[in-house]
């Protein structure tokens, strides 16, 4: 499968919480970290998702926020994956930050150069990738 989303994670469905209209799907990534996708119940049914199912999670890099120093801060965004910055590609206006969250999983975030500089981001630094459950698109192999 080819998509324009930079972040494409193969994982396994850990659990599904069904509501009347929406479903919350918890996915375990190869490194053991988990992410949550909020999708419609009909999409969950159409994809035949169930605990143990293989699934692919897609997240656009522009939907990822990079933060540092979140030790004592609570956020409403459910997905908060901790890792180490492995690379920063700096452009004139934006930069692309790659975060290694373990298990061979790399998350790419497209952020402004101003944010990159204000956070003083550099390779080897601890950081957190933050994104909302609604920013995750799920797919399965047909």
N, C-alpha and C positions, 0 to 999 in steps of 0.2 A: 504494500500500500504506500503510495506517495501522496503527501499532503503539503501544504504550505506552512503548517504548524511546525515550529522548530522542536517543540517538546512532544515526543511520541514515546510513551512508556508502556511496555508490555507488563501486565500484572495479572493478579488473580483476585476474583471477587471474594472478599472475606465475608461480607454481610450486606443484606439489603433491608432497608427500613421502608416499607410501603406505606404511603399515605393515600388519601383519596385521589389526588391529582398528581402528586410528585412522588419520586422515590429517591432515597439517599443511598448511594452505593459506595461502600467502603472497599478500597482496593489495596492489596498488599503489593509493594514493589519488590524487586529482587533483593535490595539491601535491607528489607524488613520494615522500612518506613511505610506509612500508610497515607493515602489521600482519599478524599471524599468527593464524589460527583453528585450534583443535584440534577436529575433529569426527570422528564415526565414519566408517569407510570406506564403510559402506552409505549414509550420508547424502550423502557425496561422490558416490557412484554415482547415487543417486536424483535429485540436483540436476544430474547430467550435467556436473560441473565439469571444466574442462580449462584449460590455459594459454591466456590470451587471452579467456576467458569473462568477460562482465560479471557482477557479483555485488553483493549488498547485504549489508553487515556491520551487525549490530545489537548494541549494547552498552548495558545499563542504566547510568544515571548513577551509581547506587550501587555499581557494580563498578569505578569509576574512582577511583584514588588520585592526588592532586595532590602533587607534591614540588618542592622547590627545592634548588639547590646539590648536584646529583648528579654533578658533574664527575669525581670520583675514587671513585665508589661503584659497585660491581657488584651487580646484583639478579637474582634468578631469574626474575622476570616478564619475559617475552619482549617484550611491547609497551611501548615507552617512546617516546612522541611528544613532541618538544620544541616549545614555542610561547610565545606571549605571552598573558597574561591580558587578555581584552578586556572582561569584565564580571563583577561579583560581585553576586548578589542575596542579601541578608542577611535571614534569618528569625530567629525567637526561638531555635530550637534548631539548625537546619541552614542552610547556605548553598548556593547553586548557583553554581559557578564555571565560566565559559566560557573556554576556551583556544583561541586561533587558531593552528592548526598549519600554515597556509599553503595556497595553492591554493583558497581559499574554504571550507576544512574547519574547522569549529568542533566542539570536543569539550566536552561538558557533564558536570561531576562534581558529585554531591551529597555534600557533606562536612559535618562538624559545625562549628558556630560556634567551638567551642574550637580545632579544628584551623586554621580560617581565621585566628583571632587569634594562635595560637602561631606560625604560619608568616608572620604579618604580610603576608597576601596583599593585593594591590592591582592595579588595572588598569595595564597597561604593564609589569608584572613578568614576567621569564622564569620559566617553570615547565615541568614535565614531567607528562604524563598517563601513568599506569602502570596496566596491566590485564593479566590472565593470558589466554593463548590460549584457555583453556577458557571464558572469559566472553563469547566472541564467538559469536553466532548468525549463520549465513549463510542467505541466501535468494536466489532468482532469480525473475524475472518469469515467470509461467506463460503 
